[in-house]
Each structure stands twice: as structure tokens, then as C-alpha cells.
Amino acid sequence: MNIKNQAMLITYADSLGSDLKDLKQVLTEHLQGVVGGVHLLPFFPSTGDRGFAPSDYRVVDPAFGTWEEIEALGEEYYLMFDFMINHISRESEYYQDFKARHNDSPYKEMFIQVHEFFPEGRPTQADIDLIYKRKDKAPFQELVFADGEKTQVWNTFGEEQIDLDVTKAVTKQFIRDTLQDMAGHGCSLIRLDAFAYAVKKLDTNDFFVEPEIWELLEEVRDEAAKYEIQLLPEIHEHYSIQMKIADHDYFIYDFALPMLTLHALYSGRSERLAQWLEMSPMKQFTTLDTHDGIGVVDARDLLTQEELDYTSEKLYEVGANVKKVYSSASYNNLDIYQINSTYYSALGDDDASYLLARAIQCFAPGIPQIYYVGLLAGKNDIELLENSKEGRNINRHYYDLEEIAREVERPIVKALFELLRFRNTSSAFDLDGTIEATTPTANELVIKRTGTNGSQALLKADLAAKRFTVSEDGQQIFLTMPQSI
């Protein structure tokens, strides 16, 4: 199915109910017209990181369901799958064969052995310091072969996630096979997770290495195009990198919007947000929340350092049950530039602020992605966080069907669903159309979207009072929460 210009739900297979069967029931009973697409977070057998250490892309984890159930979803919704192009599980057949057969393994070149990557006598401490790392040690892991010999292999993320050498023929074939397999199961869009780490090159920081990273992306895009699949490269870094990717005509993420929107709602000031909305590309997916934390680095230079610090500190002050320790190493936080919280709780569990944030997202350039916890205006799950000691689990609540049935009756959730149905059906949000964002006063924000057929939608917001109105072609629609009108 081709990508629709309609909101996309982000969810795990076992978060809205216990499996894919339950997810289909939730979509059918509660989310008709609310979302047109589903980003199904990794549903393959995996040995860690909530699915992001896949051991086999060819099968669905039996705990979730079957390919048939995913294909059935694809008949009604455009689907996005994750491809962890940088790494694979150390329990995968490829890595286990390498471990067992060493130099006789046909997969030995899939993995980056440190002694082969660096010249003799290296890596030095300077080499290790140069690497763009996700942990406070060298991104290497010892491998003991069945024959007793030892080596070190590249390992950027968790211990289960062994990096792949994307320059080798055996890995390129694995990439081609994986893309073909995903295409055969109804995938419309592939999210290239952690792709910026995939290219390693001597005497670089091994992150978004140019021009090689473009060569890799083009190879993958050319292969995906055979199956009419589009790519969404995933990267959390300075917004200028996203702009580069957009210039190469890929879909991108708007990961700057979450912090810019928080800054606008905390401060009541509209200027920074309006500037970003005017300069953002249309070919993108917008987010306020994802399965990870709220990214801070993505908004650097769109907000000054003082404004970033203000927003971060205000989040801990205003946010409901948000503590700095939840985003620290004590709770296994891998990224010091992310803050762990649901977006609803980041806004103090305040309905009026939250609905205004989602209205801004709906009017922003691109297609809105709504994380499942955010779709139900979910609060921070402190119990899950403390039981697991995993910081990101604060925003990974497991909903059963009974709880979902209760949550969809809340006024804030009903209002959000109404807003999304409007966004999904109005031709004013045509991605080939235009956007104007103006600031009549320091506290006001006006966003006008105009479709190619001339249809217009207008958002007028008072960021300080948390009040807004929406109109379409001159007809006003009041979507502000009732208690704030």
C-alpha cells in the first residue's frame, strides 16, 4: 500500500493488547479514521533492547503472532518496519556460525574485527576518543571462537547488538534479502534504525561518514525502489543533518519539534517554534514522542543553549513524576541527550497543554506520527520503570484491552481523536501545499496550511493561555479542551 498523508501510529506488537490479534481489534474498535498507518516496532525474534537486537528478520516472534496477521494489517494501513542496518543479534545464525567456524564461516566478513580495521599498534586512546560513542567505553566486544582463539568485534550499542560491515558483499546480500522479504509482507516504508553509525572509516568519528553514508543510502534506496518501498533514515543529532538528508529527497524525522513545542508551551513564547515551522520540509514525519526519550540535541541552535537548558529544567519542574535520575546511567539510559518521560506527563498531565501540543504537530509540515502512549494521553509508568530499572520504560506502558476501552472515553483522548480525524481528511494538509507560521504577539502563534486545491486550515493559538481554535475554509472548529475555553 502506498504511504497515505494520514497520521501513523507507533506501537509495539504487544503494547495495545498482548499481541497482533489484539492490536487489530483495537484498531478496528477504537481507531477508525484516527490513524491511517502503523509503525510496528520490531516484531522479529530478538535478544534485547525491546526488539532492536533482531536475530532473524524472516519470521515474526511467535509471542506476537504471524506474518498473515501483519499482512492483514497492511491491507488497511500503510505499514513501516524497522531494519537495524547497523547491527544484528549475537544470537543470529550469522554470528553464531562465525563464532563456531571462525575463518571457515561464510559470514566472517559480516562483522568488523578490530584488529583488521585498525593498523598494527592501534587503536590508541586517541582513536577511541575520536569515535562517536553511545557508551563510556570503546565500542568493542570480545568474541571467543569455538577453536579457542579470541578477537574483538565492533559493538556500538547493547551487548546483544553486534555491528555489521556494510561494505562487504555478504552483508550487501543480507540487506537485499531482508528488503525483499519485508516487501513480501506488505511493508510500505522502512525505518533505517541507527543508519548513521553503519559506516566505519579509519581516522573519522565513525558517525555519518560522508560521502560513504550517501553511497550506502543510495544502494538501499535503489534496492527498495524495486518493491516500491520508501526509506526513513533515523538519526538523532543536529537538525542540519536532517536537512541534508531531506536535500537528497528522503523522508526525514522532525525530532526537533518535541523540544521546540515544549519550549513554546513552557515559556508561552512563539518565535522559535514559528521559525522552525517555516523552514521545515514537507517530506517528513513529525513526532512529539517515540519509544525512546525526548531528544534534546535535535533542537540545538534552533533554541539557544540557554533556552535548551531552560526547557530541560522546566521539564523536571513542570513534568509529572519526572526525575533526572530516570535519564541517567542508574536507569540504563544510553543517550545523555534524551529525557525519559511521556509527552503528556512532560506537560504536567495537563489536558489543555497537551491538546494544543498535538494541534501544533498536526499543523506542522509533514505527516504526524503518534506513539501509542501519547495517543492515549498516557502518564509516566513509574511502576514499570522501577520494576525494570530501565529509564525508557517510563514511556512504554503495557495496555490491556479493558484499560484501552476506559482510556478512549477520557475527554482528552476523544478530543485528540477528533483532531486527528480532521487532520487525516482535510485537503489543506496536502504535502505539496504551503505553510505560513506567524506570531501576531510574543504569545500567539498562527499557522495556515493551504492545499494545492486552495483549501485552507488555520490554527490560532495563545501559548500562554493554552487556548486555540481551528478553522477550515473560514468555518471555525473549536478543539480546545472544554475547561479551557
C-alpha positions in Angstrom: 0.0 0.0 0.0 1.3 3.5 -0.8 2.0 5.9 2.0 -1.1 7.9 2.9 -1.0 11.5 4.2 -2.6 10.3 7.4 -1.4 10.0 10.9 0.7 7.0 11.7 0.5 5.0 15.0 3.8 3.9 16.5 3.4 0.8 18.6 5.0 -2.4 19.8 3.1 -5.6 18.8 2.3 -6.3 22.5 1.6 -2.8 23.8 -2.1 -2.3 22.7 -3.2 -5.6 23.9 -1.0 -8.7 24.2 -0.4 -9.5 20.5 -1.1 -8.6 16.9 -4.6 -10.1 17.1 -5.4 -7.6 20.0 -3.8 -4.8 18.1 -6.1 -5.4 15.1 -9.1 -5.4 17.5 -8.0 -2.1 19.0 -7.6 -0.5 15.6 -11.0 -1.8 14.4 -12.9 -0.9 17.5 -11.4 2.4 18.6 -9.1 3.9 16.0 -11.2 4.0 12.8 -10.2 7.3 11.0 -7.8 8.2 13.7 -4.7 6.7 12.1 -4.0 5.6 8.5 -0.7 3.9 9.1 1.1 1.8 11.6 4.8 1.8 12.5 5.1 -1.7 14.0 8.2 -1.5 16.2 10.5 -4.6 15.8 8.4 -7.7 16.0 11.1 -10.2 15.0 12.7 -12.7 17.4 15.2 -10.5 19.4 17.6 -11.0 22.3 17.5 -7.5 23.7 16.6 -3.8 23.6 12.8 -4.4 23.2 13.2 -5.9 19.7 16.1 -3.8 18.4 18.5 -6.8 18.6 16.9 -8.9 15.9 18.1 -12.5 15.4 16.0 -13.3 12.4 14.1 -10.9 10.1 12.5 -13.8 8.2 10.0 -14.7 11.0 7.6 -13.0 13.4 8.2 -13.6 17.1 5.6 -16.3 17.8 4.6 -14.5 21.0 3.2 -11.7 18.8 1.6 -13.6 16.0 2.2 -14.4 12.4 3.1 -12.8 9.0 -0.5 -13.4 8.0 -1.7 -11.1 10.8 0.8 -8.4 9.8 -0.2 -8.7 6.1 -3.9 -8.3 7.1 -2.9 -5.0 8.8 -1.2 -4.0 5.6 -4.5 -4.3 3.7 -6.0 -1.5 5.7 -3.0 0.6 6.8 0.3 1.6 5.3 3.0 -0.2 7.3 6.5 0.8 8.5 9.0 -1.9 9.6 12.4 -1.4 11.3 15.6 -2.5 9.7 18.6 -2.3 12.0 21.1 -1.8 9.3 24.0 -1.2 11.7 23.7 -4.4 13.7 22.2 -7.8 14.4 21.9 -10.0 17.5 24.9 -12.0 18.6 22.4 -15.0 18.7 21.7 -14.7 15.0 22.7 -17.6 12.8 25.3 -15.5 11.1 27.2 -14.5 14.2 26.8 -18.0 15.8 28.2 -19.5 12.6 31.2 -17.1 12.7 31.8 -18.0 16.3 31.7 -21.7 15.6 33.6 -21.9 12.4 35.9 -18.8 12.6 37.7 -18.3 9.4 35.7 -21.1 7.7 32.4 -19.2 8.2 30.8 -17.7 5.1 29.7 -14.9 7.3 33.0 -13.9 8.8 33.1 -10.7 6.7 29.7 -9.6 8.0 31.4 -8.4 11.2 34.1 -5.8 11.9 37.1 -7.3 13.7 39.0 -4.5 15.4 42.5 -5.9 14.6 41.6 -5.9 10.9 40.1 -2.4 10.9 43.0 -0.6 12.6 46.6 -0.7 11.6 49.1 -2.6 13.9 49.6 -0.9 17.2 46.1 0.7 17.1 43.6 1.6 18.3 45.2 4.1 20.5 43.3 6.0 23.2 43.1 8.9 20.7 41.4 6.6 18.2 38.9 5.5 20.8 38.3 9.1 21.9 37.6 10.1 18.3 34.7 7.6 17.9 31.2 9.0 18.3 30.1 6.6 21.1 26.9 5.7 22.8 28.7 4.4 25.9 31.6 5.4 28.1 34.0 2.7 26.8 35.4 1.6 23.5 32.5 0.2 21.3 34.2 -3.3 21.1 33.3 -6.7 22.4 35.4 -9.8 22.9 34.5 -12.9 20.9 35.9 -16.3 21.9 35.7 -18.7 18.9 35.0 -22.4 19.3 38.6 -23.1 18.4 39.8 -21.1 21.5 41.1 -18.0 19.6 39.9 -14.6 20.6 39.1 -11.4 18.7 37.3 -8.1 19.3 34.3 -7.1 17.2 32.6 -3.7 16.8 29.6 -3.2 19.2 28.1 0.3 19.2 25.0 -0.3 21.3 24.0 -3.0 23.8 26.0 -6.2 24.3 23.5 -8.2 22.2 23.8 -5.9 19.2 26.9 -6.7 17.0 27.7 -4.2 14.3 27.7 -5.3 10.6 30.3 -4.4 8.0 28.0 -2.8 5.3 30.9 -2.6 2.8 31.2 -6.4 2.3 29.4 -8.4 -0.3 27.9 -10.9 2.1 26.4 -8.1 4.1 25.1 -6.4 1.0 23.4 -9.6 0.0 21.9 -9.9 3.5 20.5 -6.3 3.1 19.0 -7.2 -0.3 17.4 -10.3 1.0 15.9 -8.5 4.0 14.4 -5.8 1.9 12.9 -8.3 -0.4 11.4 -10.3 2.5 9.9 -7.2 4.1 8.4 -6.1 0.8 6.7 -9.5 0.5 4.8 -8.9 3.8 3.1 -5.6 3.0 5.7 -3.1 4.1 5.4 0.4 2.6 8.2 2.2 4.4 11.4 1.0 6.1 12.9 2.9 9.0 16.6 2.6 8.8 17.4 2.4 12.5 20.8 3.8 13.6 22.0 4.1 10.0 24.4 6.9 10.8 26.6 4.5 12.7 26.7 2.0 9.9 29.8 3.3 8.0 33.1 3.0 9.8 36.2 4.6 8.3 39.7 4.9 9.8 40.5 8.3 11.2 36.9 9.5 11.4 34.4 9.6 14.2 32.5 6.7 12.5 29.3 8.6 12.5 27.5 9.9 9.4 30.7 9.5 7.4 30.5 11.3 4.1 30.4 10.6 1.2 30.2 6.8 2.1 27.0 7.2 4.1 25.3 8.6 0.9 26.6 5.7 -1.1 25.1 3.2 1.4 21.7 5.1 1.4 21.6 5.1 -2.4 22.3 1.4 -2.6 19.5 0.7 -0.2 17.1 3.1 -1.8 17.7 1.6 -5.3 17.0 -1.9 -3.9 13.9 -0.8 -2.0 12.6 1.0 -5.1 12.3 -2.3 -6.9 9.5 -3.1 -4.4 8.0 0.5 -4.3 9.2 0.9 -0.7 10.4 4.2 0.6 13.0 4.8 3.3 13.0 6.8 6.5 16.6 7.2 7.8 16.6 7.5 11.6 19.1 9.8 13.3 19.1 11.8 16.5 21.6 14.7 16.0 21.8 18.3 14.9 18.9 19.3 12.7 21.3 20.3 9.9 21.9 16.6 9.3 18.2 16.0 8.8 18.2 18.9 6.3 21.0 17.2 4.4 19.0 14.0 4.2 15.9 15.9 3.0 18.0 17.6 0.3 18.7 14.1 -1.0 14.9 13.5 -1.3 14.4 11.1 1.6 11.7 11.3 4.2 13.1 12.5 7.4 12.0 12.8 11.1 11.2 16.1 12.7 12.9 15.3 16.0 13.4 19.0 16.8 9.6 19.6 17.2 9.2 18.0 20.6 11.7 20.3 22.4 10.6 23.4 20.4 6.9 22.7 21.3 7.8 22.2 25.0 9.8 25.4 25.0 6.8 27.3 23.4 4.3 25.9 25.9 6.6 26.3 29.0 7.6 29.9 28.1 4.4 31.0 26.3 6.6 32.4 23.6 6.0 31.6 19.9 9.0 32.9 18.0 11.4 29.9 18.0 8.7 27.5 17.1 7.3 29.6 14.3 10.8 30.0 12.7 11.2 26.2 12.7 7.8 25.6 11.2 8.6 28.0 8.3 11.9 26.3 7.5 10.9 22.6 7.9 10.5 20.4 4.8 7.1 18.8 4.0 8.6 15.4 3.2 8.9 14.3 6.8 7.2 12.5 9.7 6.7 14.6 12.8 7.0 13.3 16.3 6.4 14.5 19.8 7.1 11.2 21.4 8.6 7.8 20.4 9.7 4.6 22.1 12.8 6.5 23.2 13.2 9.6 25.2 12.6 13.3 24.3 15.6 14.3 22.2 17.4 17.5 23.4 20.3 17.6 20.9 18.0 17.7 17.9 16.9 21.2 18.7 20.4 22.6 19.3 20.8 26.0 17.6 17.1 26.2 16.9 17.0 27.0 20.6 19.9 28.7 22.2 21.8 26.8 24.8 20.1 28.9 27.4 16.7 28.1 26.0 17.6 24.4 25.8 18.7 24.4 29.4 15.5 26.3 30.4 13.3 23.8 28.7 15.1 20.8 30.1 15.0 22.2 33.7 11.4 23.2 33.2 10.5 19.7 32.2 11.7 18.4 35.5 9.8 21.2 37.3 6.5 21.0 35.4 6.6 17.4 34.4 4.6 14.9 36.4 6.8 12.3 38.2 9.9 13.2 36.0 13.2 12.9 37.8 16.7 13.5 36.4 17.8 10.1 37.7 15.4 8.4 35.3 17.5 9.6 32.4 20.9 8.6 33.9 23.1 5.6 33.8 21.3 4.4 37.0 18.4 3.6 34.8 20.4 2.2 31.9 20.0 5.4 29.8 22.2 5.0 26.7 21.7 8.6 25.4 22.6 11.5 27.7 20.8 13.8 25.2 17.4 12.3 25.8 14.9 12.8 28.7 12.7 9.9 29.6 9.1 10.9 30.1 5.7 10.6 28.3 4.8 13.8 26.5 1.6 14.1 28.4 3.5 13.9 31.7 6.1 16.3 30.4 3.3 18.8 30.2 2.3 18.1 33.7 -0.6 15.8 32.8 -2.5 18.9 31.7 -5.2 18.3 29.1 -5.2 21.8 27.6 -1.5 22.0 27.1 -1.4 18.5 25.6 -4.1 19.0 23.1 -2.5 22.3 22.0 0.8 20.4 21.5 -0.9 17.9 19.3 -2.7 20.6 17.3 0.7 22.2 16.6 2.0 18.8 15.5 -1.0 18.3 13.2 -0.4 21.7 11.5 3.4 21.2 11.3 4.9 20.3 7.9 4.8 16.5 7.3 2.8 13.5 8.4 2.2 13.1 12.2 3.4 10.0 14.0 1.7 9.4 17.3 3.2 7.0 19.8 0.7 4.7 21.3 1.2 6.0 24.9 0.7 9.6 23.5 -2.4 8.5 21.6 -4.0 7.6 24.9 -2.5 10.6 26.7 -0.6 8.2 28.9 1.1 9.2 32.2 4.5 8.2 33.2 4.6 4.5 34.3 6.7 4.7 37.4 5.9 1.1 38.4 7.2 -0.4 35.2 10.2 1.9 35.4 11.1 0.9 38.9 10.5 -2.8 38.4 12.8 -2.9 35.3 15.3 -0.1 36.2 15.1 0.8 32.6 14.6 4.6 32.1 12.8 4.4 28.8 10.2 2.1 30.2 8.6 5.1 31.9 7.1 5.7 28.4 6.4 2.0 27.5 3.3 1.1 29.4 1.5 -2.1 28.5 -2.2 -1.6 27.9 -4.7 -4.4 28.1 -8.0 -4.3 26.2 -10.0 -3.3 29.2 -7.8 -0.4 30.1 -7.8 0.8 26.4 -11.6 0.7 26.5 -11.6 3.0 29.5 -8.9 5.4 28.2 -10.6 6.1 24.9 -13.5 7.5 26.9 -11.4 10.3 28.5 -12.3 13.8 27.2 -8.6 14.5 26.2 -8.4 11.3 24.2 -11.7 11.9 22.5 -10.6 15.4 21.6 -7.3 14.1 20.2 -9.1 11.5 18.1 -11.3 14.3 16.7 -8.3 16.4 15.9 -6.5 13.5 14.1 -9.6 12.7 12.1 -9.8 16.3 11.0 -6.1 16.3 10.0 -6.5 13.0 8.1 -9.4 14.2 6.0 -8.7 17.9 5.3 -7.1 18.6 1.9 -5.5 21.7 3.4 -2.6 19.5 4.7 -1.5 18.4 1.2 2.2 17.8 1.3 2.6 19.7 -1.9 0.9 22.7 -0.4 2.2 25.5 1.7 2.6 26.6 5.3 2.8 30.0 6.9 3.6 30.5 10.6 3.3 33.9 12.1 3.5 35.5 15.6 1.0 38.4 16.0 2.3 38.8 19.5 5.0 37.1 21.6 2.5 34.6 23.0 0.4 34.0 19.9 1.0 31.5 17.1 -0.9 31.4 13.8 -0.3 28.5 11.4 -2.0 28.5 8.0 -1.9 25.4 5.8 -3.0 25.7 2.2 -3.5 22.7 -0.1 -2.9 22.7 -3.8 -6.7 22.9 -4.4 -6.8 26.1 -2.4 -8.3 24.6 0.7 -7.1 26.3 3.9 -6.9 25.3 7.5 -6.0 27.8 10.2 -4.7 27.3 13.8 -4.8 30.3 16.1 -3.2 29.6 19.5 -2.4 31.5 22.6 0.5 29.7 24.0 0.4 31.4 27.4 -3.3 30.7 28.0 -3.2 27.3 26.3 -6.2 28.2 24.2 -6.6 27.6 20.5 -9.1 27.5 17.6 -9.0 25.6 14.3 -10.9 26.7 11.2 -11.2 25.2 7.8 -12.1 27.4 4.8 -13.5 30.0 7.1 -15.6 27.6 9.2 -14.4 27.6 12.8 -13.9 24.3 14.7 -13.3 24.6 18.4 -10.9 21.9 19.5 -9.6 23.5 22.8 -10.4 21.3 25.8 -13.8 22.4 27.2 -12.5 23.5 30.6 -10.0 25.9 29.0 -12.4 27.8 26.7 
